């Protein structure tokens, strides 16, 4: 992949183009100082962008302005046989 293609592949995208499939992505809220991993949630009681884990959870979903895909995890050969225990 050329540097130009790589840069466009990892560039911040407008939130209107983000996938609403529930897949984890990197999100940017105008009210936060750091990006957060999150996803679109659509259940019976609420709909909107939500952060995963203990990261910021903005009250106003309209402040979520941009997104970008998360990188693929390393393959098994790159990880080696290290244990998580």
C-alpha positions in Angstrom: 0.0 0.0 0.0 1.4 3.4 -0.9 1.7 6.1 1.7 -1.1 8.1 0.1 -3.4 5.1 0.3 -2.4 4.4 3.8 -3.0 8.0 4.9 -6.5 8.1 3.4 -7.3 4.6 4.9 -6.5 5.9 8.4 -7.9 9.4 8.1 -10.7 10.7 10.3 -14.0 10.3 8.6 -17.3 12.3 9.2 -19.4 10.5 11.7 -22.3 10.3 9.2 -20.2 7.7 7.3 -19.5 5.5 10.3 -20.8 1.9 10.3 -23.8 1.3 12.5 -23.2 -2.4 12.6 -22.1 -2.6 16.3 -18.4 -3.1 15.2 -15.9 -1.3 17.5 -14.3 1.8 15.9 -12.3 4.8 17.1 -14.6 7.7 17.9 -14.0 11.5 18.4 -16.3 13.7 20.4 -15.8 17.4 20.2 -16.2 17.6 24.0 -13.4 15.1 24.8 -9.7 15.6 24.7 -8.9 12.0 23.5 -10.5 9.6 21.1 -12.3 6.5 22.4 -13.1 3.1 21.2 -16.8 2.7 20.9 -19.7 1.5 18.7 -23.3 2.3 17.6 -25.9 0.9 19.9 -29.5 0.6 18.9 -31.7 -1.2 21.5 -35.3 -0.6 22.7 -34.3 2.1 25.2 -31.6 4.0 23.5 -29.8 4.7 20.2 -26.5 6.3 19.7 -22.7 6.2 19.9 -21.3 4.7 23.1 -17.8 4.3 24.4 -16.5 0.8 25.4 -15.3 0.3 28.9 -14.7 3.1 31.3 -13.9 5.8 28.7 -15.8 9.0 28.4 -19.5 8.7 27.8 -20.7 12.1 26.4 -24.3 13.0 27.2 -24.9 14.7 23.8 -24.5 12.2 21.0 -24.4 15.1 18.5 -20.9 16.0 19.8 -19.6 12.7 18.2 -18.1 14.2 15.0 -15.6 11.8 13.5 -14.5 8.1 13.4 -11.8 5.9 12.0 -11.5 2.1 11.8 -9.4 0.3 14.3 -6.3 -1.4 13.0 -6.4 -5.2 12.5 -4.8 -7.1 15.4 -1.4 -8.6 14.8 -1.3 -12.1 13.3 -0.3 -15.1 15.4 3.2 -15.1 14.0 3.7 -11.5 15.1 2.3 -12.2 18.6 4.4 -15.4 19.1 3.3 -17.9 21.7 3.2 -15.5 24.6 0.4 -16.2 27.2 -1.9 -13.6 28.6 -1.8 -15.2 32.0 
